Amino acid sequence: MSDDLTDSQISLLCDIEEHDPAKSSSDAKRDLELLIAERYVQPTSDHPGSAYELTAKAIAFLGERGAGLNEA
């Protein structure tokens, strides 16, 4: 994948940052699995609304591309 994330994957990163639970579609589950495998997302127990959080890699990725919250 390496920096070639799809729009839906970038949107999912933003959803995770906002602590919105991911939609339970098979596409979202597949995207989440890929984002975890590529180390953009990691499981957490610190966020009450989400079981996942962004890693520093994901935060840097969004920052470099100007994708802020509420933009995806």
PDB file of N, H, CA, C and O in Angstrom:
ATOM      1  N   MET A   1       0.849  -1.186   0.000  1.00  0.00           N
ATOM      2  CA  MET A   1       0.000   0.000   0.000  1.00  0.00           C
ATOM      3  C   MET A   1       0.887   1.239   0.000  1.00  0.00           C
ATOM      4  O   MET A   1       0.766   2.069  -0.901  1.00  0.00           O
ATOM      5  N   SER A   2       1.755   1.387   0.959  1.00  0.00           N
ATOM      6  H   SER A   2       1.853   0.713   1.691  1.00  0.00           H
ATOM      7  CA  SER A   2       2.796   2.399   0.975  1.00  0.00           C
ATOM      8  C   SER A   2       2.388   3.759   0.404  1.00  0.00           C
ATOM      9  O   SER A   2       2.730   4.082  -0.733  1.00  0.00           O
ATOM     10  N   ASP A   3       1.681   4.531   1.167  1.00  0.00           N
ATOM     11  H   ASP A   3       1.404   4.269   2.091  1.00  0.00           H
ATOM     12  CA  ASP A   3       1.272   5.897   0.829  1.00  0.00           C
ATOM     13  C   ASP A   3       0.273   5.988  -0.325  1.00  0.00           C
ATOM     14  O   ASP A   3      -0.055   7.093  -0.757  1.00  0.00           O
ATOM     15  N   ASP A   4      -0.207   4.881  -0.822  1.00  0.00           N
ATOM     16  H   ASP A   4       0.059   3.983  -0.471  1.00  0.00           H
ATOM     17  CA  ASP A   4      -1.198   4.885  -1.887  1.00  0.00           C
ATOM     18  C   ASP A   4      -2.554   4.476  -1.322  1.00  0.00           C
ATOM     19  O   ASP A   4      -3.156   3.500  -1.771  1.00  0.00           O
ATOM     20  N   LEU A   5      -3.015   5.214  -0.357  1.00  0.00           N
ATOM     21  H   LEU A   5      -2.526   6.006   0.008  1.00  0.00           H
ATOM     22  CA  LEU A   5      -4.291   4.897   0.266  1.00  0.00           C
ATOM     23  C   LEU A   5      -5.435   5.381  -0.615  1.00  0.00           C
ATOM     24  O   LEU A   5      -5.328   6.402  -1.294  1.00  0.00           O
ATOM     25  N   THR A   6      -6.522   4.634  -0.590  1.00  0.00           N
ATOM     26  H   THR A   6      -6.609   3.804  -0.038  1.00  0.00           H
ATOM     27  CA  THR A   6      -7.709   5.028  -1.337  1.00  0.00           C
ATOM     28  C   THR A   6      -8.464   6.110  -0.563  1.00  0.00           C
ATOM     29  O   THR A   6      -8.200   6.344   0.617  1.00  0.00           O
ATOM     30  N   ASP A   7      -9.391   6.755  -1.234  1.00  0.00           N
ATOM     31  H   ASP A   7      -9.605   6.566  -2.193  1.00  0.00           H
ATOM     32  CA  ASP A   7     -10.216   7.769  -0.564  1.00  0.00           C
ATOM     33  C   ASP A   7     -10.971   7.166   0.607  1.00  0.00           C
ATOM     34  O   ASP A   7     -11.094   7.802   1.655  1.00  0.00           O
ATOM     35  N   SER A   8     -11.477   5.951   0.448  1.00  0.00           N
ATOM     36  H   SER A   8     -11.376   5.435  -0.403  1.00  0.00           H
ATOM     37  CA  SER A   8     -12.226   5.325   1.546  1.00  0.00           C
ATOM     38  C   SER A   8     -11.314   5.006   2.723  1.00  0.00           C
ATOM     39  O   SER A   8     -11.752   5.088   3.870  1.00  0.00           O
ATOM     40  N   GLN A   9     -10.064   4.648   2.473  1.00  0.00           N
ATOM     41  H   GLN A   9      -9.708   4.582   1.541  1.00  0.00           H
ATOM     42  CA  GLN A   9      -9.121   4.388   3.564  1.00  0.00           C
ATOM     43  C   GLN A   9      -8.751   5.676   4.282  1.00  0.00           C
ATOM     44  O   GLN A   9      -8.633   5.691   5.507  1.00  0.00           O
ATOM     45  N   ILE A  10      -8.566   6.756   3.533  1.00  0.00           N
ATOM     46  H   ILE A  10      -8.662   6.744   2.538  1.00  0.00           H
ATOM     47  CA  ILE A  10      -8.276   8.050   4.150  1.00  0.00           C
ATOM     48  C   ILE A  10      -9.471   8.516   4.973  1.00  0.00           C
ATOM     49  O   ILE A  10      -9.306   9.051   6.069  1.00  0.00           O
ATOM     50  N   SER A  11     -10.661   8.316   4.447  1.00  0.00           N
ATOM     51  H   SER A  11     -10.796   7.882   3.556  1.00  0.00           H
ATOM     52  CA  SER A  11     -11.877   8.661   5.186  1.00  0.00           C
ATOM     53  C   SER A  11     -11.966   7.862   6.481  1.00  0.00           C
ATOM     54  O   SER A  11     -12.352   8.396   7.520  1.00  0.00           O
ATOM     55  N   LEU A  12     -11.611   6.592   6.416  1.00  0.00           N
ATOM     56  H   LEU A  12     -11.297   6.158   5.572  1.00  0.00           H
ATOM     57  CA  LEU A  12     -11.621   5.752   7.610  1.00  0.00           C
ATOM     58  C   LEU A  12     -10.607   6.254   8.632  1.00  0.00           C
ATOM     59  O   LEU A  12     -10.891   6.251   9.830  1.00  0.00           O
ATOM     60  N   LEU A  13      -9.429   6.685   8.179  1.00  0.00           N
ATOM     61  H   LEU A  13      -9.199   6.687   7.206  1.00  0.00           H
ATOM     62  CA  LEU A  13      -8.453   7.258   9.110  1.00  0.00           C
ATOM     63  C   LEU A  13      -9.049   8.465   9.836  1.00  0.00           C
ATOM     64  O   LEU A  13      -8.891   8.609  11.048  1.00  0.00           O
ATOM     65  N   CYS A  14      -9.728   9.321   9.093  1.00  0.00           N
ATOM     66  H   CYS A  14      -9.856   9.204   8.108  1.00  0.00           H
ATOM     67  CA  CYS A  14     -10.347  10.500   9.702  1.00  0.00           C
ATOM     68  C   CYS A  14     -11.455  10.092  10.678  1.00  0.00           C
ATOM     69  O   CYS A  14     -11.591  10.689  11.746  1.00  0.00           O
ATOM     70  N   ASP A  15     -12.240   9.085  10.315  1.00  0.00           N
ATOM     71  H   ASP A  15     -12.129   8.600   9.447  1.00  0.00           H
ATOM     72  CA  ASP A  15     -13.285   8.590  11.216  1.00  0.00           C
ATOM     73  C   ASP A  15     -12.688   8.072  12.516  1.00  0.00           C
ATOM     74  O   ASP A  15     -13.222   8.322  13.597  1.00  0.00           O
ATOM     75  N   ILE A  16     -11.584   7.353  12.406  1.00  0.00           N
ATOM     76  H   ILE A  16     -11.150   7.149  11.528  1.00  0.00           H
ATOM     77  CA  ILE A  16     -10.929   6.815  13.600  1.00  0.00           C
ATOM     78  C   ILE A  16     -10.393   7.954  14.460  1.00  0.00           C
ATOM     79  O   ILE A  16     -10.508   7.910  15.685  1.00  0.00           O
ATOM     80  N   GLU A  17      -9.815   8.965  13.836  1.00  0.00           N
ATOM     81  H   GLU A  17      -9.722   9.001  12.841  1.00  0.00           H
ATOM     82  CA  GLU A  17      -9.302  10.114  14.593  1.00  0.00           C
ATOM     83  C   GLU A  17     -10.427  10.823  15.341  1.00  0.00           C
ATOM     84  O   GLU A  17     -10.228  11.318  16.451  1.00  0.00           O
ATOM     85  N   GLU A  18     -11.605  10.869  14.729  1.00  0.00           N
ATOM     86  H   GLU A  18     -11.766  10.467  13.828  1.00  0.00           H
ATOM     87  CA  GLU A  18     -12.763  11.511  15.365  1.00  0.00           C
ATOM     88  C   GLU A  18     -13.469  10.582  16.338  1.00  0.00           C
ATOM     89  O   GLU A  18     -14.476  10.962  16.935  1.00  0.00           O
ATOM     90  N   HIS A  19     -12.953   9.369  16.505  1.00  0.00           N
ATOM     91  H   HIS A  19     -12.135   9.061  16.020  1.00  0.00           H
ATOM     92  CA  HIS A  19     -13.504   8.365  17.411  1.00  0.00           C
ATOM     93  C   HIS A  19     -14.896   7.917  17.004  1.00  0.00           C
ATOM     94  O   HIS A  19     -15.704   7.545  17.855  1.00  0.00           O
ATOM     95  N   ASP A  20     -15.180   7.952  15.706  1.00  0.00           N
ATOM     96  H   ASP A  20     -14.524   8.254  15.016  1.00  0.00           H
ATOM     97  CA  ASP A  20     -16.438   7.420  15.196  1.00  0.00           C
ATOM     98  C   ASP A  20     -16.247   5.943  14.907  1.00  0.00           C
ATOM     99  O   ASP A  20     -15.262   5.552  14.281  1.00  0.00           O
ATOM    100  N   PRO A  21     -17.175   5.129  15.357  1.00  0.00           N
ATOM    101  CA  PRO A  21     -17.024   3.699  15.047  1.00  0.00           C
ATOM    102  C   PRO A  21     -17.118   3.476  13.537  1.00  0.00           C
ATOM    103  O   PRO A  21     -17.929   4.099  12.851  1.00  0.00           O
ATOM    104  N   ALA A  22     -16.291   2.595  13.049  1.00  0.00           N
ATOM    105  H   ALA A  22     -15.633   2.089  13.606  1.00  0.00           H
ATOM    106  CA  ALA A  22     -16.286   2.299  11.614  1.00  0.00           C
ATOM    107  C   ALA A  22     -17.583   1.613  11.219  1.00  0.00           C
ATOM    108  O   ALA A  22     -18.165   0.854  11.994  1.00  0.00           O
ATOM    109  N   LYS A  23     -18.018   1.891  10.010  1.00  0.00           N
ATOM    110  H   LYS A  23     -17.545   2.508   9.381  1.00  0.00           H
ATOM    111  CA  LYS A  23     -19.192   1.206   9.484  1.00  0.00           C
ATOM    112  C   LYS A  23     -18.846  -0.268   9.347  1.00  0.00           C
ATOM    113  O   LYS A  23     -17.693  -0.618   9.096  1.00  0.00           O
ATOM    114  N   SER A  24     -19.825  -1.118   9.508  1.00  0.00           N
ATOM    115  H   SER A  24     -20.762  -0.834   9.712  1.00  0.00           H
ATOM    116  CA  SER A  24     -19.556  -2.552   9.536  1.00  0.00           C
ATOM    117  C   SER A  24     -19.613  -3.207   8.159  1.00  0.00           C
ATOM    118  O   SER A  24     -19.830  -4.414   8.059  1.00  0.00           O
ATOM    119  N   SER A  25     -19.424  -2.436   7.114  1.00  0.00           N
ATOM    120  H   SER A  25     -19.248  -1.455   7.196  1.00  0.00           H
ATOM    121  CA  SER A  25     -19.420  -3.038   5.781  1.00  0.00           C
ATOM    122  C   SER A  25     -18.154  -3.870   5.600  1.00  0.00           C
ATOM    123  O   SER A  25     -17.154  -3.657   6.285  1.00  0.00           O
ATOM    124  N   SER A  26     -18.212  -4.802   4.686  1.00  0.00           N
ATOM    125  H   SER A  26     -19.025  -4.976   4.130  1.00  0.00           H
ATOM    126  CA  SER A  26     -17.038  -5.640   4.440  1.00  0.00           C
ATOM    127  C   SER A  26     -15.887  -4.813   3.890  1.00  0.00           C
ATOM    128  O   SER A  26     -14.725  -5.114   4.166  1.00  0.00           O
ATOM    129  N   ASP A  27     -16.193  -3.761   3.104  1.00  0.00           N
ATOM    130  H   ASP A  27     -17.136  -3.517   2.879  1.00  0.00           H
ATOM    131  CA  ASP A  27     -15.140  -2.888   2.587  1.00  0.00           C
ATOM    132  C   ASP A  27     -14.428  -2.166   3.724  1.00  0.00           C
ATOM    133  O   ASP A  27     -13.200  -2.081   3.733  1.00  0.00           O
ATOM    134  N   ALA A  28     -15.190  -1.646   4.683  1.00  0.00           N
ATOM    135  H   ALA A  28     -16.188  -1.715   4.676  1.00  0.00           H
ATOM    136  CA  ALA A  28     -14.585  -0.944   5.815  1.00  0.00           C
ATOM    137  C   ALA A  28     -13.739  -1.896   6.652  1.00  0.00           C
ATOM    138  O   ALA A  28     -12.661  -1.522   7.114  1.00  0.00           O
ATOM    139  N   LYS A  29     -14.209  -3.104   6.848  1.00  0.00           N
ATOM    140  H   LYS A  29     -15.084  -3.408   6.473  1.00  0.00           H
ATOM    141  CA  LYS A  29     -13.431  -4.087   7.608  1.00  0.00           C
ATOM    142  C   LYS A  29     -12.131  -4.430   6.886  1.00  0.00           C
ATOM    143  O   LYS A  29     -11.076  -4.553   7.508  1.00  0.00           O
ATOM    144  N   ARG A  30     -12.220  -4.579   5.586  1.00  0.00           N
ATOM    145  H   ARG A  30     -13.077  -4.478   5.081  1.00  0.00           H
ATOM    146  CA  ARG A  30     -11.027  -4.884   4.791  1.00  0.00           C
ATOM    147  C   ARG A  30     -10.046  -3.713   4.836  1.00  0.00           C
ATOM    148  O   ARG A  30      -8.839  -3.909   4.981  1.00  0.00           O
ATOM    149  N   ASP A  31     -10.576  -2.491   4.710  1.00  0.00           N
ATOM    150  H   ASP A  31     -11.556  -2.332   4.593  1.00  0.00           H
ATOM    151  CA  ASP A  31      -9.719  -1.298   4.794  1.00  0.00           C
ATOM    152  C   ASP A  31      -9.050  -1.217   6.157  1.00  0.00           C
ATOM    153  O   ASP A  31      -7.860  -0.919   6.247  1.00  0.00           O
ATOM    154  N   LEU A  32      -9.804  -1.480   7.218  1.00  0.00           N
ATOM    155  H   LEU A  32     -10.772  -1.722   7.145  1.00  0.00           H
ATOM    156  CA  LEU A  32      -9.244  -1.426   8.567  1.00  0.00           C
ATOM    157  C   LEU A  32      -8.126  -2.448   8.727  1.00  0.00           C
ATOM    158  O   LEU A  32      -7.078  -2.136   9.293  1.00  0.00           O
ATOM    159  N   GLU A  33      -8.338  -3.654   8.237  1.00  0.00           N
ATOM    160  H   GLU A  33      -9.189  -3.907   7.777  1.00  0.00           H
ATOM    161  CA  GLU A  33      -7.299  -4.687   8.324  1.00  0.00           C
ATOM    162  C   GLU A  33      -6.022  -4.252   7.596  1.00  0.00           C
ATOM    163  O   GLU A  33      -4.915  -4.467   8.091  1.00  0.00           O
ATOM    164  N   LEU A  34      -6.184  -3.642   6.425  1.00  0.00           N
ATOM    165  H   LEU A  34      -7.083  -3.468   6.023  1.00  0.00           H
ATOM    166  CA  LEU A  34      -5.019  -3.163   5.673  1.00  0.00           C
ATOM    167  C   LEU A  34      -4.317  -2.020   6.395  1.00  0.00           C
ATOM    168  O   LEU A  34      -3.088  -1.963   6.428  1.00  0.00           O
ATOM    169  N   LEU A  35      -5.097  -1.113   6.971  1.00  0.00           N
ATOM    170  H   LEU A  35      -6.096  -1.160   6.944  1.00  0.00           H
ATOM    171  CA  LEU A  35      -4.503   0.013   7.700  1.00  0.00           C
ATOM    172  C   LEU A  35      -3.740  -0.464   8.933  1.00  0.00           C
ATOM    173  O   LEU A  35      -2.703   0.102   9.277  1.00  0.00           O
ATOM    174  N   ILE A  36      -4.243  -1.497   9.594  1.00  0.00           N
ATOM    175  H   ILE A  36      -5.085  -1.957   9.315  1.00  0.00           H
ATOM    176  CA  ILE A  36      -3.530  -2.079  10.737  1.00  0.00           C
ATOM    177  C   ILE A  36      -2.253  -2.755  10.255  1.00  0.00           C
ATOM    178  O   ILE A  36      -1.192  -2.583  10.855  1.00  0.00           O
ATOM    179  N   ALA A  37      -2.351  -3.519   9.178  1.00  0.00           N
ATOM    180  H   ALA A  37      -3.213  -3.659   8.690  1.00  0.00           H
ATOM    181  CA  ALA A  37      -1.178  -4.229   8.647  1.00  0.00           C
ATOM    182  C   ALA A  37      -0.082  -3.265   8.207  1.00  0.00           C
ATOM    183  O   ALA A  37       1.104  -3.560   8.347  1.00  0.00           O
ATOM    184  N   GLU A  38      -0.483  -2.108   7.675  1.00  0.00           N
ATOM    185  H   GLU A  38      -1.447  -1.868   7.561  1.00  0.00           H
ATOM    186  CA  GLU A  38       0.485  -1.107   7.220  1.00  0.00           C
ATOM    187  C   GLU A  38       0.892  -0.140   8.336  1.00  0.00           C
ATOM    188  O   GLU A  38       1.644   0.806   8.099  1.00  0.00           O
ATOM    189  N   ARG A  39       0.396  -0.380   9.545  1.00  0.00           N
ATOM    190  H   ARG A  39      -0.215  -1.148   9.737  1.00  0.00           H
ATOM    191  CA  ARG A  39       0.744   0.384  10.753  1.00  0.00           C
ATOM    192  C   ARG A  39       0.286   1.842  10.725  1.00  0.00           C
ATOM    193  O   ARG A  39       0.962   2.732  11.241  1.00  0.00           O
ATOM    194  N   TYR A  40      -0.888   2.066  10.104  1.00  0.00           N
ATOM    195  H   TYR A  40      -1.437   1.343   9.685  1.00  0.00           H
ATOM    196  CA  TYR A  40      -1.517   3.385  10.169  1.00  0.00           C
ATOM    197  C   TYR A  40      -2.465   3.461  11.365  1.00  0.00           C
ATOM    198  O   TYR A  40      -2.772   4.549  11.852  1.00  0.00           O
ATOM    199  N   VAL A  41      -2.919   2.314  11.828  1.00  0.00           N
ATOM    200  H   VAL A  41      -2.669   1.430  11.432  1.00  0.00           H
ATOM    201  CA  VAL A  41      -3.913   2.220  12.891  1.00  0.00           C
ATOM    202  C   VAL A  41      -3.469   1.129  13.855  1.00  0.00           C
ATOM    203  O   VAL A  41      -2.855   0.139  13.456  1.00  0.00           O
ATOM    204  N   GLN A  42      -3.791   1.326  15.134  1.00  0.00           N
ATOM    205  H   GLN A  42      -4.290   2.130  15.458  1.00  0.00           H
ATOM    206  CA  GLN A  42      -3.495   0.300  16.127  1.00  0.00           C
ATOM    207  C   GLN A  42      -4.657   0.195  17.108  1.00  0.00           C
ATOM    208  O   GLN A  42      -5.363   1.172  17.358  1.00  0.00           O
ATOM    209  N   PRO A  43      -4.846  -0.995  17.657  1.00  0.00           N
ATOM    210  CA  PRO A  43      -5.894  -1.163  18.662  1.00  0.00           C
ATOM    211  C   PRO A  43      -5.557  -0.357  19.914  1.00  0.00           C
ATOM    212  O   PRO A  43      -4.387  -0.151  20.234  1.00  0.00           O
ATOM    213  N   THR A  44      -6.587   0.091  20.611  1.00  0.00           N
ATOM    214  H   THR A  44      -7.538  -0.077  20.351  1.00  0.00           H
ATOM    215  CA  THR A  44      -6.387   0.839  21.845  1.00  0.00           C
ATOM    216  C   THR A  44      -7.570   0.629  22.781  1.00  0.00           C
ATOM    217  O   THR A  44      -8.673   0.299  22.344  1.00  0.00           O
ATOM    218  N   SER A  45      -7.333   0.820  24.038  1.00  0.00           N
ATOM    219  H   SER A  45      -6.437   1.088  24.393  1.00  0.00           H
ATOM    220  CA  SER A  45      -8.433   0.807  25.010  1.00  0.00           C
ATOM    221  C   SER A  45      -8.602   2.195  25.617  1.00  0.00           C
ATOM    222  O   SER A  45      -9.430   2.391  26.507  1.00  0.00           O
ATOM    223  N   ASP A  46      -7.810   3.167  25.131  1.00  0.00           N
ATOM    224  H   ASP A  46      -7.138   3.008  24.407  1.00  0.00           H
ATOM    225  CA  ASP A  46      -7.828   4.524  25.675  1.00  0.00           C
ATOM    226  C   ASP A  46      -8.964   5.389  25.148  1.00  0.00           C
ATOM    227  O   ASP A  46      -9.331   6.372  25.792  1.00  0.00           O
ATOM    228  N   HIS A  47      -9.530   5.047  23.991  1.00  0.00           N
ATOM    229  H   HIS A  47      -9.232   4.248  23.468  1.00  0.00           H
ATOM    230  CA  HIS A  47     -10.596   5.854  23.403  1.00  0.00           C
ATOM    231  C   HIS A  47     -11.943   5.224  23.698  1.00  0.00           C
ATOM    232  O   HIS A  47     -12.192   4.088  23.294  1.00  0.00           O
ATOM    233  N   PRO A  48     -12.808   5.929  24.388  1.00  0.00           N
ATOM    234  CA  PRO A  48     -14.102   5.351  24.750  1.00  0.00           C
ATOM    235  C   PRO A  48     -15.007   5.063  23.553  1.00  0.00           C
ATOM    236  O   PRO A  48     -15.824   4.145  23.624  1.00  0.00           O
ATOM    237  N   GLY A  49     -14.893   5.810  22.465  1.00  0.00           N
ATOM    238  H   GLY A  49     -14.230   6.556  22.407  1.00  0.00           H
ATOM    239  CA  GLY A  49     -15.776   5.631  21.327  1.00  0.00           C
ATOM    240  C   GLY A  49     -15.205   4.778  20.223  1.00  0.00           C
ATOM    241  O   GLY A  49     -15.894   4.507  19.239  1.00  0.00           O
ATOM    242  N   SER A  50     -13.958   4.343  20.356  1.00  0.00           N
ATOM    243  H   SER A  50     -13.399   4.563  21.155  1.00  0.00           H
ATOM    244  CA  SER A  50     -13.322   3.588  19.279  1.00  0.00           C
ATOM    245  C   SER A  50     -12.330   2.599  19.860  1.00  0.00           C
ATOM    246  O   SER A  50     -11.671   2.873  20.863  1.00  0.00           O
ATOM    247  N   ALA A  51     -12.235   1.459  19.222  1.00  0.00           N
ATOM    248  H   ALA A  51     -12.771   1.237  18.407  1.00  0.00           H
ATOM    249  CA  ALA A  51     -11.274   0.443  19.657  1.00  0.00           C
ATOM    250  C   ALA A  51      -9.928   0.619  18.971  1.00  0.00           C
ATOM    251  O   ALA A  51      -9.004  -0.166  19.184  1.00  0.00           O
ATOM    252  N   TYR A  52      -9.823   1.671  18.132  1.00  0.00           N
ATOM    253  H   TYR A  52     -10.573   2.309  17.958  1.00  0.00           H
ATOM    254  CA  TYR A  52      -8.598   1.902  17.365  1.00  0.00           C
ATOM    255  C   TYR A  52      -8.160   3.351  17.468  1.00  0.00           C
ATOM    256  O   TYR A  52      -8.964   4.241  17.743  1.00  0.00           O
ATOM    257  N   GLU A  53      -6.866   3.574  17.242  1.00  0.00           N
ATOM    258  H   GLU A  53      -6.212   2.850  17.019  1.00  0.00           H
ATOM    259  CA  GLU A  53      -6.330   4.928  17.194  1.00  0.00           C
ATOM    260  C   GLU A  53      -5.310   5.013  16.072  1.00  0.00           C
ATOM    261  O   GLU A  53      -4.755   4.006  15.633  1.00  0.00           O
ATOM    262  N   LEU A  54      -5.077   6.236  15.622  1.00  0.00           N
ATOM    263  H   LEU A  54      -5.528   7.054  15.979  1.00  0.00           H
ATOM    264  CA  LEU A  54      -4.084   6.459  14.577  1.00  0.00           C
ATOM    265  C   LEU A  54      -2.690   6.362  15.170  1.00  0.00           C
ATOM    266  O   LEU A  54      -2.468   6.693  16.335  1.00  0.00           O
ATOM    267  N   THR A  55      -1.769   5.908  14.361  1.00  0.00           N
ATOM    268  H   THR A  55      -1.949   5.639  13.415  1.00  0.00           H
ATOM    269  CA  THR A  55      -0.362   5.902  14.752  1.00  0.00           C
ATOM    270  C   THR A  55       0.270   7.208  14.279  1.00  0.00           C
ATOM    271  O   THR A  55      -0.351   7.987  13.555  1.00  0.00           O
ATOM    272  N   ALA A  56       1.499   7.433  14.693  1.00  0.00           N
ATOM    273  H   ALA A  56       2.004   6.801  15.281  1.00  0.00           H
ATOM    274  CA  ALA A  56       2.231   8.622  14.233  1.00  0.00           C
ATOM    275  C   ALA A  56       2.353   8.605  12.712  1.00  0.00           C
ATOM    276  O   ALA A  56       2.333   9.662  12.082  1.00  0.00           O
ATOM    277  N   LYS A  57       2.479   7.431  12.120  1.00  0.00           N
ATOM    278  H   LYS A  57       2.496   6.572  12.632  1.00  0.00           H
ATOM    279  CA  LYS A  57       2.578   7.301  10.661  1.00  0.00           C
ATOM    280  C   LYS A  57       1.314   7.840   9.996  1.00  0.00           C
ATOM    281  O   LYS A  57       1.401   8.551   8.995  1.00  0.00           O
ATOM    282  N   ALA A  58       0.158   7.515  10.532  1.00  0.00           N
ATOM    283  H   ALA A  58       0.088   6.937  11.345  1.00  0.00           H
ATOM    284  CA  ALA A  58      -1.115   7.981   9.965  1.00  0.00           C
ATOM    285  C   ALA A  58      -1.280   9.483  10.134  1.00  0.00           C
ATOM    286  O   ALA A  58      -1.740  10.166   9.219  1.00  0.00           O
ATOM    287  N   ILE A  59      -0.910   9.994  11.291  1.00  0.00           N
ATOM    288  H   ILE A  59      -0.537   9.439  12.034  1.00  0.00           H
ATOM    289  CA  ILE A  59      -1.026  11.428  11.545  1.00  0.00           C
ATOM    290  C   ILE A  59      -0.123  12.204  10.586  1.00  0.00           C
ATOM    291  O   ILE A  59      -0.522  13.236  10.046  1.00  0.00           O
ATOM    292  N   ALA A  60       1.090  11.704  10.379  1.00  0.00           N
ATOM    293  H   ALA A  60       1.414  10.866  10.818  1.00  0.00           H
ATOM    294  CA  ALA A  60       2.007  12.346   9.434  1.00  0.00           C
ATOM    295  C   ALA A  60       1.463  12.249   8.004  1.00  0.00           C
ATOM    296  O   ALA A  60       1.552  13.209   7.239  1.00  0.00           O
ATOM    297  N   PHE A  61       0.907  11.102   7.649  1.00  0.00           N
ATOM    298  H   PHE A  61       0.835  10.322   8.271  1.00  0.00           H
ATOM    299  CA  PHE A  61       0.340  10.904   6.316  1.00  0.00           C
ATOM    300  C   PHE A  61      -0.771  11.920   6.054  1.00  0.00           C
ATOM    301  O   PHE A  61      -0.788  12.565   5.006  1.00  0.00           O
ATOM    302  N   LEU A  62      -1.685  12.059   6.989  1.00  0.00           N
ATOM    303  H   LEU A  62      -1.671  11.535   7.841  1.00  0.00           H
ATOM    304  CA  LEU A  62      -2.790  13.007   6.813  1.00  0.00           C
ATOM    305  C   LEU A  62      -2.273  14.444   6.761  1.00  0.00           C
ATOM    306  O   LEU A  62      -2.756  15.251   5.967  1.00  0.00           O
ATOM    307  N   GLY A  63      -1.305  14.759   7.593  1.00  0.00           N
ATOM    308  H   GLY A  63      -0.912  14.104   8.238  1.00  0.00           H
ATOM    309  CA  GLY A  63      -0.748  16.106   7.607  1.00  0.00           C
ATOM    310  C   GLY A  63      -0.048  16.469   6.311  1.00  0.00           C
ATOM    311  O   GLY A  63      -0.178  17.593   5.827  1.00  0.00           O
ATOM    312  N   GLU A  64       0.687  15.532   5.751  1.00  0.00           N
ATOM    313  H   GLU A  64       0.792  14.619   6.145  1.00  0.00           H
ATOM    314  CA  GLU A  64       1.404  15.782   4.496  1.00  0.00           C
ATOM    315  C   GLU A  64       0.447  16.023   3.330  1.00  0.00           C
ATOM    316  O   GLU A  64       0.759  16.766   2.399  1.00  0.00           O
ATOM    317  N   ARG A  65      -0.694  15.400   3.394  1.00  0.00           N
ATOM    318  H   ARG A  65      -0.948  14.797   4.151  1.00  0.00           H
ATOM    319  CA  ARG A  65      -1.659  15.513   2.302  1.00  0.00           C
ATOM    320  C   ARG A  65      -2.725  16.558   2.555  1.00  0.00           C
ATOM    321  O   ARG A  65      -3.632  16.736   1.742  1.00  0.00           O
ATOM    322  N   GLY A  66      -2.623  17.247   3.672  1.00  0.00           N
ATOM    323  H   GLY A  66      -1.886  17.103   4.333  1.00  0.00           H
ATOM    324  CA  GLY A  66      -3.587  18.293   3.979  1.00  0.00           C
ATOM    325  C   GLY A  66      -4.967  17.765   4.294  1.00  0.00           C
ATOM    326  O   GLY A  66      -5.943  18.514   4.251  1.00  0.00           O
ATOM    327  N   ALA A  67      -5.063  16.493   4.609  1.00  0.00           N
ATOM    328  H   ALA A  67      -4.270  15.885   4.644  1.00  0.00           H
ATOM    329  CA  ALA A  67      -6.366  15.903   4.954  1.00  0.00           C
ATOM    330  C   ALA A  67      -6.557  16.037   6.446  1.00  0.00           C
ATOM    331  O   ALA A  67      -5.996  15.277   7.236  1.00  0.00           O
ATOM    332  N   GLY A  68      -7.352  17.008   6.814  1.00  0.00           N
ATOM    333  H   GLY A  68      -7.808  17.625   6.172  1.00  0.00           H
ATOM    334  CA  GLY A  68      -7.652  17.206   8.219  1.00  0.00           C
ATOM    335  C   GLY A  68      -8.965  16.570   8.572  1.00  0.00           C
ATOM    336  O   GLY A  68      -9.635  15.985   7.722  1.00  0.00           O
ATOM    337  N   LEU A  69      -9.324  16.681   9.797  1.00  0.00           N
ATOM    338  H   LEU A  69      -8.780  17.157  10.488  1.00  0.00           H
ATOM    339  CA  LEU A  69     -10.588  16.157  10.238  1.00  0.00           C
ATOM    340  C   LEU A  69     -11.709  16.845   9.500  1.00  0.00           C
ATOM    341  O   LEU A  69     -11.608  18.024   9.160  1.00  0.00           O
ATOM    342  N   ASN A  70     -12.763  16.125   9.254  1.00  0.00           N
ATOM    343  H   ASN A  70     -12.845  15.167   9.530  1.00  0.00           H
ATOM    344  CA  ASN A  70     -13.969  16.599   8.569  1.00  0.00           C
ATOM    345  C   ASN A  70     -13.741  16.908   7.096  1.00  0.00           C
ATOM    346  O   ASN A  70     -14.590  17.546   6.474  1.00  0.00           O
ATOM    347  N   GLU A  71     -12.629  16.480   6.521  1.00  0.00           N
ATOM    348  H   GLU A  71     -11.939  15.962   7.026  1.00  0.00           H
ATOM    349  CA  GLU A  71     -12.356  16.767   5.111  1.00  0.00           C
ATOM    350  C   GLU A  71     -12.471  15.550   4.223  1.00  0.00           C
ATOM    351  O   GLU A  71     -12.601  15.692   3.008  1.00  0.00           O
ATOM    352  N   ALA A  72     -12.427  14.374   4.782  1.00  0.00           N
ATOM    353  H   ALA A  72     -12.320  14.259   5.769  1.00  0.00           H
ATOM    354  CA  ALA A  72     -12.459  13.159   3.943  1.00  0.00           C
ATOM    355  C   ALA A  72     -13.875  12.788   3.593  1.00  0.00           C
ATOM    356  O   ALA A  72     -14.100  11.798   2.897  1.00  0.00           O
TER     357      ALA A  72
END
